[in-house]
Amino acid sequence: MNPIITSLKNDSCPYKQIRKFSDKLGIYAFFFTGKGFPLADYNPQKDEIIYIGKTESSQASRDEKTHFTSGKTGSSTIRRSLGALLKDELSLVPIPRNDIDFDAGRKSFFFFF
């Protein structure tokens, strides 16, 4: 197995058990821990990696202050990715983050309503 994947799996920790996010840049992963994934054509196994990301600043600024902060769906790649997958299932409406992104036709810069 790839040493990075092995390291991510060995260092995995449920979100509610995290006491402090790293102040360093790095690679992070999200694992599926539920009983059933809400997409019929995708059924990840328990503790399977469902998303790998990177932070060029720190995990504290990326994970804690972006991915897990209310109102930050447009800046969180994991939330945008899951939202795109679950858009129909959850009746989500993607909205451009601002007029500049809309005018430029940037379809990857959006948040959900």
C-alpha positions in Angstrom: 0.0 0.0 0.0 1.1 3.6 -0.7 3.0 4.9 2.4 0.9 8.1 2.4 -2.3 6.2 2.4 -1.0 3.9 5.1 0.0 6.9 7.2 -3.4 8.6 6.7 -5.2 5.4 7.8 -2.9 4.8 10.8 -3.4 8.4 12.0 -7.1 8.5 11.5 -9.3 9.9 14.3 -13.0 10.6 14.5 -13.7 14.3 14.1 -15.3 14.6 17.6 -12.1 13.3 19.2 -9.8 15.9 17.6 -8.6 18.3 20.3 -6.3 20.4 18.1 -5.7 20.8 14.4 -2.2 20.9 13.1 -0.6 24.3 12.4 1.4 22.7 9.5 0.5 22.2 5.9 -0.1 18.7 4.7 -2.4 16.1 3.3 -5.6 15.0 5.0 -8.3 12.4 4.4 -12.0 11.9 5.2 -13.1 8.4 6.0 -16.6 6.9 5.7 -17.7 5.8 9.2 -21.5 5.5 8.7 -23.7 2.5 8.1 -25.0 3.4 4.6 -23.8 5.9 2.0 -26.7 8.0 0.5 -25.8 7.1 -3.1 -27.2 3.9 -4.6 -24.2 3.4 -7.0 -21.5 4.0 -4.4 -21.2 1.9 -1.2 -17.9 2.6 0.6 -16.7 0.2 3.3 -16.5 1.3 6.9 -13.3 3.3 7.4 -12.6 3.7 3.7 -11.1 6.9 2.5 -13.7 8.9 0.6 -11.8 12.1 0.1 -8.2 13.2 0.2 -7.2 16.9 0.3 -4.3 19.1 0.9 -3.7 22.3 2.7 -1.1 24.8 1.7 -1.4 26.8 4.9 -2.4 24.7 8.0 -5.0 22.1 8.9 -6.2 24.5 11.5 -7.1 27.1 8.9 -8.3 24.6 6.3 -10.1 21.9 8.2 -11.2 23.6 11.3 -12.1 27.1 9.9 -13.3 26.1 6.4 -14.6 22.5 6.2 -16.4 22.6 9.6 -17.6 26.1 9.8 -21.2 26.9 9.0 -21.7 29.0 5.9 -18.4 28.0 4.3 -19.7 25.5 1.7 -18.3 27.6 -1.2 -14.8 27.5 0.2 -14.7 23.8 1.3 -13.8 21.4 -1.5 -15.1 18.4 0.5 -18.4 20.1 1.1 -18.7 21.1 -2.6 -17.7 17.6 -3.7 -20.2 15.9 -1.5 -22.8 18.5 -2.4 -22.3 17.8 -6.1 -22.7 14.1 -5.6 -25.8 14.5 -3.4 -27.3 17.5 -5.3 -30.3 15.6 -6.7 -30.8 13.4 -3.6 -30.9 16.4 -1.3 -32.5 18.9 -3.8 -29.5 21.2 -3.4 -29.2 24.2 -5.7 -25.7 25.3 -6.7 -25.3 29.1 -6.7 -22.2 31.0 -7.9 -20.2 32.4 -5.0 -20.2 35.9 -6.6 -20.9 37.8 -9.8 -17.3 37.6 -11.0 -17.3 33.8 -10.9 -20.7 33.8 -12.6 -19.7 36.2 -15.3 -16.5 34.2 -15.9 -18.4 31.0 -16.2 -16.6 29.3 -13.3 -18.8 26.4 -12.6 -16.5 25.0 -9.8 -16.8 28.1 -7.7 -20.3 27.8 -6.0 -22.1 27.2 -2.8 -25.4 25.4 -2.1 -28.7 26.7 -1.1 
